[in-house]
Amino acid sequence: MLTSTKADDIALVIEEAIVSGELAPGTVLRQEQLSEQFKVSRTPIREALRRLAALGLVDFVPNRGVRVRTLARKELHEAFLVRAQLESLATELAVPKFTDETLAELEAAEKRFARISEEMRSRDPGGDRRNLTADWVRANHAFHDVIYRVSEAPFVERLAKSARRTFSGPAVWAPGDRSIDDLYAANVEQHRAIRQAIAARSAIGARVLAREHVLHSFKLLDTILAHVGAQPRDWHETVRR
């Protein structure tokens, strides 16, 4: 039981590192290094990695160890198509359930995402911008997570977040250059439009906007990945406990 619990904790930390972009696609995960970082034997490490593999986040490569999965463009596109449908459904279900309190929470999440997006666009591409991308994706998730929670549709939420995990890492890992600033700005405007449609109690309108927003996000990611290619590397950074 102790090993199982520890494996869950380790899997969650590594999953968050992948989703936030701290661990790029192609990153090598070495069991001996993880064992040392987490101060555990290799047994819970292996179990944690198996769980991540079941989620589609890592691959076991024969004679090469474990690597953060790099998805083909077709797979990424399919993940976005799936999430677009689930996101639009969750949004439609959530509209009549929003209260003044949860609308205020959604607006706060929207504004935080807008502030981080503007700050990121104001920075030079590369290190300065890259340092903000993990915050950017967390703020983006926070906006959508309010909608998921209010929708009270846990199965839809679970599937949507599973699809989201598929592409969150690459999007953050490669923040892009100034040529895609307009795409970042469009994301901010789309969040605002979705929130306004929800506030107006337009379930169908919010649903359509949510679907278009997710599909637009694929255009953003596709453009980013066209600029930067994933290069395998070892994970030397200390994992946060």
Phi, psi and omega per residue, in radians:
M1 nan -0.721 3.130
L2 -1.089 -0.766 3.133
T3 -1.099 -0.718 -3.141
S4 -1.078 -0.772 3.136
T5 -1.122 -0.754 3.127
K6 -1.115 -0.700 3.108
A7 -1.078 -0.692 3.100
D8 -1.071 -0.795 -3.124
D9 -1.088 -0.764 -3.127
I10 -1.160 -0.756 3.127
A11 -1.043 -0.689 -3.125
L12 -1.154 -0.744 3.138
V13 -1.094 -0.797 -3.126
I14 -1.185 -0.686 3.098
E15 -1.038 -0.768 3.130
E16 -1.111 -0.631 3.120
A17 -1.175 -0.621 3.114
I18 -1.230 -0.830 -3.090
V19 -1.131 -0.650 -3.122
S20 -1.322 -0.254 -3.118
G21 1.656 -0.038 3.097
E22 -1.065 -0.623 3.066
L23 -1.847 1.970 -3.078
A24 -1.382 2.742 3.003
P25 -0.962 2.372 -3.129
G26 1.609 -0.161 3.135
T27 -1.082 2.331 3.109
V28 -1.446 2.281 3.067
L29 -1.918 1.913 -3.085
R30 -1.685 2.219 -3.050
Q31 -1.071 -0.692 -3.115
E32 -1.140 -0.642 3.131
Q33 -1.218 -0.768 3.115
L34 -1.109 -0.685 3.110
S35 -1.033 -0.737 3.132
E36 -1.214 -0.715 -3.110
Q37 -1.153 -0.714 -3.112
F38 -1.580 -0.093 3.123
K39 0.991 0.841 3.084
V40 -2.379 2.960 3.060
S41 -1.275 3.076 -3.125
R42 -1.345 -0.248 -3.105
T43 -1.067 -0.950 3.103
P44 -1.162 -0.470 3.093
I45 -1.137 -0.825 3.131
R46 -1.073 -0.719 -3.138
E47 -1.142 -0.717 3.111
A48 -1.080 -0.748 -3.141
L49 -1.159 -0.618 3.084
R50 -1.123 -0.667 3.129
R51 -1.175 -0.662 3.095
L52 -1.167 -0.636 3.095
A53 -1.131 -0.656 3.122
A54 -1.137 -0.496 3.093
L55 -1.433 -0.119 -3.132
G56 1.420 0.318 -3.095
L57 -1.614 -0.449 3.129
V58 -2.360 2.814 3.085
D59 -2.172 2.456 2.978
F60 -1.563 2.013 -3.111
V61 -1.794 2.092 -3.121
P62 -0.915 2.245 3.102
N63 1.151 0.142 -3.126
R64 -2.231 -0.128 3.127
G65 1.603 -2.608 -3.058
V66 -2.016 2.364 3.139
R67 -2.297 2.556 3.022
V68 -1.088 2.292 -2.973
R69 -1.194 2.407 3.022
T70 -1.892 2.022 -3.081
L71 -1.563 2.580 3.029
A72 -1.276 2.747 -3.124
R73 -0.989 -0.689 -3.125
K74 -1.090 -0.720 3.122
E75 -1.144 -0.721 3.103
L76 -1.085 -0.744 3.139
H77 -1.085 -0.733 3.109
E78 -1.089 -0.702 3.114
A79 -1.081 -0.697 3.113
F80 -1.184 -0.679 3.107
L81 -1.082 -0.743 3.125
V82 -1.112 -0.845 -3.109
R83 -1.133 -0.621 -3.141
A84 -1.020 -0.733 3.134
Q85 -1.200 -0.761 -3.115
L86 -1.207 -0.681 3.133
E87 -1.104 -0.764 -3.132
S88 -1.150 -0.659 3.111
L89 -1.141 -0.836 3.135
A90 -1.037 -0.697 -3.126
T91 -1.146 -0.773 3.127
E92 -1.079 -0.738 3.134
L93 -1.156 -0.555 -3.059
A94 -1.349 -0.527 -2.986
V95 -0.881 -0.928 -3.100
P96 -1.249 -0.168 -3.087
K97 -1.700 -0.128 -3.140
F98 -1.214 2.392 3.041
T99 -1.890 3.035 3.080
D100 -1.026 -0.644 -3.118
E101 -1.170 -0.820 -3.113
T102 -1.278 -0.496 3.032
L103 -1.134 -0.691 3.097
A104 -1.143 -0.644 3.092
E105 -1.133 -0.731 3.128
L106 -1.136 -0.717 3.126
E107 -1.133 -0.682 3.118
A108 -1.115 -0.707 3.112
A109 -1.152 -0.693 3.108
E110 -1.078 -0.788 -3.104
K111 -1.187 -0.645 3.105
R112 -1.114 -0.755 3.107
F113 -1.083 -0.703 3.133
A114 -1.115 -0.718 -3.141
R115 -1.124 -0.770 -3.130
I116 -1.175 -0.691 3.109
S117 -1.069 -0.757 -3.141
E118 -1.151 -0.703 3.125
E119 -1.141 -0.711 3.139
M120 -1.120 -0.712 3.141
R121 -1.185 -0.424 -3.126
S122 -1.398 -0.226 -3.101
R123 -1.640 2.768 3.082
D124 -1.237 2.486 3.065
P125 -1.012 2.669 -3.133
G126 1.868 -2.438 -3.031
G127 -1.012 -0.810 -3.101
D128 -1.066 -0.758 -3.123
R129 -1.315 -0.682 -3.117
R130 -1.048 -0.574 -3.111
N131 -1.139 -0.326 -3.126
L132 -1.725 -0.184 -2.964
T133 -1.177 -0.569 3.096
A134 -1.126 -0.728 3.079
D135 -1.115 -0.652 -3.139
W136 -1.069 -0.819 -3.097
V137 -1.232 -0.618 3.107
R138 -1.142 -0.698 3.106
A139 -1.150 -0.656 3.083
N140 -1.097 -0.822 3.123
H141 -1.083 -0.692 -3.094
A142 -1.054 -0.676 3.108
F143 -1.072 -0.877 -3.103
H144 -1.217 -0.535 -3.124
D145 -1.165 -0.514 3.047
V146 -1.089 -0.774 3.136
I147 -1.113 -0.773 3.119
Y148 -1.010 -0.805 -3.080
R149 -1.120 -0.761 -3.113
V150 -1.191 -0.531 -3.126
S151 -1.098 -0.422 -3.131
E152 0.939 0.759 3.109
A153 -2.225 1.326 -2.999
P154 -1.045 -0.573 -3.138
F155 -1.210 -0.776 3.099
V156 -1.086 -0.757 3.134
E157 -1.060 -0.774 -3.118
R158 -1.092 -0.763 3.133
L159 -1.167 -0.717 -3.138
A160 -1.116 -0.740 -3.138
K161 -1.213 -0.548 3.069
S162 -1.123 -0.766 3.086
A163 -1.123 -0.658 -3.139
R164 -1.125 -0.666 3.129
R165 -1.050 -0.530 -3.091
T166 -1.032 -0.613 -3.028
F167 -2.126 -0.025 -3.095
S168 -1.110 -0.771 -3.093
G169 -1.001 -0.948 -3.139
P170 -1.010 -0.639 -3.100
A171 -1.113 -0.670 -3.106
V172 -1.416 -0.663 -3.069
W173 -1.071 -0.566 -3.111
A174 -2.045 1.516 -3.022
P175 -1.235 -0.237 3.066
G176 1.460 3.077 -3.118
D177 -2.017 -2.960 -3.019
R178 -1.164 -0.294 -3.121
S179 -1.181 -0.269 -3.141
I180 -1.952 0.229 -3.137
D181 -1.012 -0.616 3.133
D182 -1.131 -0.547 3.114
L183 -1.233 -0.675 3.053
Y184 -1.089 -0.761 -3.135
A185 -1.104 -0.653 3.130
A186 -1.117 -0.629 3.090
N187 -1.033 -0.723 3.121
V188 -1.092 -0.810 -3.134
E189 -1.121 -0.601 3.131
Q190 -1.195 -0.692 3.052
H191 -1.021 -0.779 -3.125
R192 -1.082 -0.750 -3.123
A193 -1.128 -0.709 3.114
I194 -1.107 -0.785 -3.141
R195 -1.096 -0.708 -3.138
Q196 -1.165 -0.664 3.102
A197 -1.149 -0.678 3.098
I198 -1.127 -0.777 -3.141
A199 -1.091 -0.544 3.117
A200 -1.445 0.011 3.137
R201 1.089 0.571 3.102
S202 -1.674 1.563 -3.070
A203 -1.098 -0.782 -3.110
I204 -1.200 -0.747 3.119
G205 -1.072 -0.758 3.129
A206 -1.138 -0.652 3.136
R207 -1.101 -0.811 -3.133
V208 -1.098 -0.764 -3.134
L209 -1.116 -0.670 -3.141
A210 -1.134 -0.728 3.124
R211 -1.135 -0.790 3.139
E212 -1.095 -0.633 -3.133
H213 -1.106 -0.800 -3.133
V214 -1.128 -0.724 3.128
L215 -1.172 -0.603 3.048
H216 -1.126 -0.631 3.130
S217 -1.106 -0.537 3.053
F218 -1.137 -0.684 3.100
K219 -1.064 -0.705 3.098
L220 -1.072 -0.883 -3.125
L221 -1.117 -0.739 -3.122
D222 -1.067 -0.684 3.115
T223 -1.174 -0.745 3.120
I224 -1.044 -0.847 -3.069
L225 -1.217 -0.352 3.047
A226 -1.262 -0.402 -3.118
H227 -1.507 -0.596 -2.994
V228 -2.301 2.362 3.092
G229 -1.806 2.542 3.127
A230 -1.316 2.306 3.084
Q231 -2.031 2.171 3.121
P232 -1.009 2.458 3.091
R233 -2.694 2.849 3.058
D234 -1.427 2.672 3.109
W235 -1.625 1.706 -3.074
H236 -1.668 -0.290 -3.096
E237 -1.169 2.638 3.091
T238 -1.297 2.244 -3.139
V239 -1.310 2.316 3.124
R240 -1.259 2.320 -3.129
R241 -1.435 nan nan
